[in-house]
Structure formats: C-alpha cells, structure tokens
C-alpha cells in the first residue's frame, strides 16, 4: 500500500554538504524508524533503492524541498549508455558512486553527526580534515557497512562505529582528495581550454572522466593483467579504491615527467577504460583527454577511425 501522504513528526533540515542517502538515514532514525520503514511508506520492496524518482514523496514525508532530493539522489536512466545524474554531476559507470556500500570518516561522524555527500564518490577514500582513511566496515566485527543500519554512527551489526581501525592517509591521497572535493563542491570542471597531446591536465576533467582515467592507470596490479569485466561495475572496498588511486597517480606522475613512452606503461594501463571514456562522456574535454592518452600510450589514432570528427565519437560503440 502506498503511504507517502504520511509525514514524520520530527522534521530536520539537510546540511549543505550532506549525502542524500545519509540524510534519509539520519532523519528516519531520528524519528525512531528505519530505512525499511521508509521503503514501506514509499511502497517499494525491502531491497529497493531510493532514487530521484522518489523526490516528491520523500519531500512530503520529510517535509523538505523535493528539489534537494532530486539533486542528492541518483536519477538512474535505463538507457545505453548507462548514465546517472547525482549531486550535479553525470556519471557513466555503475561504481562511480557508493550507493550500496557506504564509507565514513568516524571522527567526522562523531563531531558533526551526518554523512558527507563526497563520501559517496568511490575515489573519495580519505578525510582531509582528520588526515585518515575512510572506513567501510565496523572496526569491532569487521562487517561491511550498509545504508540499512540503526543510525549513521552505528553499524547494522549494532556496534557503535569507532576509530580503532583508522589509519593515517598519505599526503598524495590527501592532495588528490582536496582536488576531488573542490571539483565536487564547486563544479570547477568547466575549463574551456582545448586539450592537446602535450597538455594533459587533470583539472580539465569531469569527476566521471577523472574516475575513468585514474582507474585506467591504476587498476592493473601487474603488467598484462587481464581485467575482469566488473571493473566498471564492481563494488570495491575503500582500500581497493585507494590502491587504484595511489597506483594511478604514481604511474601518471612517472609517465608525465619521464621521457619517451615505455612498453611497460602500455602493459599497465587499461585501454578499454580510456576507450569507454572517449565514447561515453559529459564533456568534450574528457573525450579529447582520453583520445590523447590512447594515441600517446597505445598509438591508437581514433581520429583516423572516425574520420577526424571527434564530436561524433559518442555515436559509436567500441565494445
């Protein structure tokens, strides 16, 4: 039965940088209920996901603006290519966002009492303020975190989340997180400068493009490793995303500051992820960046393949 005409007795406002799913958990638990109970109010099953299509009903239930839910929950489109809009960004891989396997900074939870929206981004693996890795498991029982839990600071196992397992984050990840948060918060990826083969700059990329390029550089642990097809869909742990990011940044830095291309790099970088980025993108800058990398690392001249018409590349399928 559809019960979304109901409203909660306690109405709390979302915080400007709060996660959409995190707000739903914080608000519903404040009212002594659970996300399962919220699903019943919406008339969806026990494993159903909260998406932007529920915005108007959630706005009524929580007595908040439906526009906030529209921007803070994913609008999943069942189209090809796969794409979703969330937090003002467009995402082209299912694992760009952590919509089923959340992660948190425990000191932030205890001091601020809410989940930050940027923690929903898979490449977000550290907290700049506390200079530590994010956690996606309970430090007491090691069980992975779920959105379906009693409170934002309690695991579904019933344990209060603690800082016992927190590890200090390296400077390279903290610096990258600063860049990621700046792009996430301010949408500063609207740079209109053209990207040439000799001008490969991370700052011109959208967040989805940054994800594809960085994971493309860092997902392989060893040369010629065969990647599983889940590389663009798999729900990896925080420590795995951190390894992808560290390897990607290290290889990128080593390549961009070294002389001529080596065979080693072409065996370590995933050309399929770069091809996917070149075809499915939300920015011409992303496309040109991916094409430039494919040309310089793999000698793949996609301009020739498509007759030099890069603006029509998104109409093709490479795989």
N, C-alpha and C positions, 0 to 999 in steps of 0.2 A: 504494500500500500504506500502511496506517495504522501509524505507528511511534511513536505518542505514549507508549508504555510506556518509551521511551528517556529517559534523564536526562543532563543536561550535567555534565561533570566539575567545572567551576568554578561554584559557586553564590554569587551576590552578592545581597544584600537590596535591595529597592527603597527609595528615600528617600521620606520622608513626603509631599513635595510634587512627586514625580516623575511625569512623563507615562507613561501606560500603554504607549503605542507606543514612547516614548523608552526606557523600561526594557527592553522586548524587544530593541531595537536595541543598547543598551549591554551587556546581558548576553550576547546571542548573539555579538556581535563580540569580547567578552572571551574567549569560547570558540573563537575562530578560525573562526566560521561566519558565515552571513548570514541575513537575513530570508527569502530564497528557500529556504535550507536548513531554516529553521524551518517554512515552509509545507509542505515535503515531509514533515517529521515529523508534521505535523497532517493530512496527506492532502488539502490544498487546493491549488488551482491557483496558478500563478505570480503572478497579479494578485489573488488572494483577499484579503479584508480580515480582520484579526484583530478579533474581537468577543467580547462577554461569553459567548457560547455555547461558546467555546474555553477558558473559565476553568479547568475541572477538568484538562484536558490540559496547559495551559500551567503550571499549578501543579505538576503532576507532572514536567514537563520541566525547569523551572527550580528545582524543589524549594522552592517558596514557597507561601504561602496562596492557594488558589483564590479566596477571598473578595476578596482585593486585586485580582485581575484582573477579577472581576465588577463591581467599582465603578470601575475605572480604564480599562475598555474599553467601547465603546458597545454597548448592547443594542438593536439595530435591530429594530423591530417592523414587519412588512409589513401595516400596518393603515391605515385612514383615520379620523382624521387621521394624517399622518406624525408619529411621535414616537420619541425615543430617550432612554434614561437613561444618564448618564455623570457620574462624579465627584460623585454625589449630587444632581445637578440633572436636570430634564427639559427637553428641547429640542424645538422644534416646527418648525424649518426645517433643511433639509439643510446649509446653510452656517453654522449656529451654531458648528460646530466644524471645525477644520482637520485632518481625518483623512487627507487625501491630499497636502496641500501644507503641510508644516510650516514653522515660523518659529522663529528662535532669537535670543538675545542672545549674541553671540560672546564678550564678556568674561566672562559668566556660565559659558559652556561651558568656557572655559579655566581658570577659577578653581574651579569646582565639579564639572565633569565629567559633568553629566547635564542632561536637558531637563526644564524645569519644566512641570507639568501645566497651569498657567494659560496657557502659550503656545499651547495647543491651542484656546483660545477665540478666535474670529475678531476680536472687538472688542478683544482684548488686542494692542496694537500697539507698546507702548514698555516699557522696563525702568526701573522707579523707582530701583533701586539705582544704575545707571550713567547714568541720565537720557538714554537714547538710544533711537532707533527699533529695533525688532526687524528682523532680516533674513530674507528668504525666498528668497535667491539667493546664489550664490557670487560674492564680490566680484572674483575673478580672471577668470572666464569668463562671468559673468552668467547662468549656467544656474540655473533654479529648483531649490530644494531638494526632495528626495524623502525619504520614510522609508527606502526601499531605498538605503542608502549604506553604505560600509565601516565608519564609526564615527560617533558623534554629532557629532564635531568635524571631519568630512571630508565633502565633497560627493560625490554619485555620480560626479562628474567626476574624482574623485581628488585634488582640491586641498584643502589644509588651509584650513578656514574662518578668515578673518582679519577684522580690524576696519577694513580700508581704507575700506569704503563706509559706515561708521557715521555717522549724523547726529544731532545734538543734538535732543532732543524738546522741544516747547513745554510750558510749565507747565500749560496747560489739559488736555493729554493725560496728563501725569504725575498730575495731581489726579484725573482720571477713572480712570486705571489703579489708583490707590490705593483708590478706592471699589469698582471691579470686583474687585480681589483680596480685599478684605475680605469681599465677598459670596460670592465663590467659595470661599474658605477656611473661613469660619465659618457659612455659610448664615444670615446675619443678615436674610434677606428674609422673616421670619415675622411682620412687623408686622401686628397685627390691627386697626389703626385704619381706619375707613371712609374711602374716597377720594371726595371731593365735587368738583364743578366748580371750587371755589375752593381746593382742597387737592391740587394735583398735585405729588407729591414722588417723585423718582427712587428714594428709599430704600425705598419700599414694593414695588418691582417685583422679580420673579424675574429671573435673568440672561437667560432667554429673552424675557421681557417687555421688559427693558431693551434687548435687541438689536432687537426689532421696533419699539419706539418711537423709538429713536435713529436707526436706519437709515431709518425712515419720515420723519423730519425732515431727514435729511442725504443721502439717495441721489440726489435730483434736483440737477443742477448749475445748471439754469436754469428759470424759470417755465414751466409747462405741458409740461414734458418728458415724453415718453411712455416709460414704463419697460418694459424687456424682461422677459419672464416669468421669466427666470433670476435675478431679484433675490433670490428666496428659496432658490435652489439653486446659483447660480454660485459657483465657487471664485475669489474675487477675491484680488488681491495685497495684501500688507500695506499698501502705500502707498495703495491704494484704500480699504481699511477705515479707515485713518487719516483720509482725506479725508471719508468718510461721517461719521465720529465728530466731526471738527472742525466740519463744516458743521452737523451735528445739534445739537451743543452750543451753537454760536453762534446759530443760529436759535431754539433753545429759550430761551436767555438773553434774546435780544432780544424774544421774544414775551411771556415771563412777566413781564418788567419794564416792558413798554410798555402803553399804553392800548389802547383798543379794537382788536379784530381787524381786520386789513387783508386786502384781497383778495390781496395779494402772498403771504402765508403760505399761503393755501389752494391757491395755484398751485404752491407749492414742496414741500408735504408730501404724502406718498403716503397717500391714504385707504385703499387696498387693503391695505397692510401693517397699518394700525390695525384694519381690519375683521377681518383674519386673526387678529390678536392678541385681539380681542374674542370671537371664536368658539372658537379653539383656545388654551387657556391651562392653566396648572397652579395658578393662584391667582385667587381672586375679586378680589383687589386688582388684578391685571393686567387683568382684564375691565373692572372699573369705571373704571380709569385710561384704557383705550382708548375706552370709551364716552363718558367725559367729554371727551376730546380731539375725538372725532368730532362731538360736539354743539357744542363751542365754536368749532371751526375751520371745520367744514363744515355746521353746522346740521343734522346728521343725528341725529334722535332715535330711536335704536334701541329705547328703552323703549316707544315707541309701536308700532314694528314688531312687537315680541314681546309686547305687552300688559303691559308693565311687569314681566315675570317674568325678571329678569336671570339667575337661577340656571339657567334652561332654555335660555339662549342657545347653549350649547355643543352642543345637539342640532340646530342649524340649520346650513345651508350658505349663505354669502352669495355664493360664486362657486365 
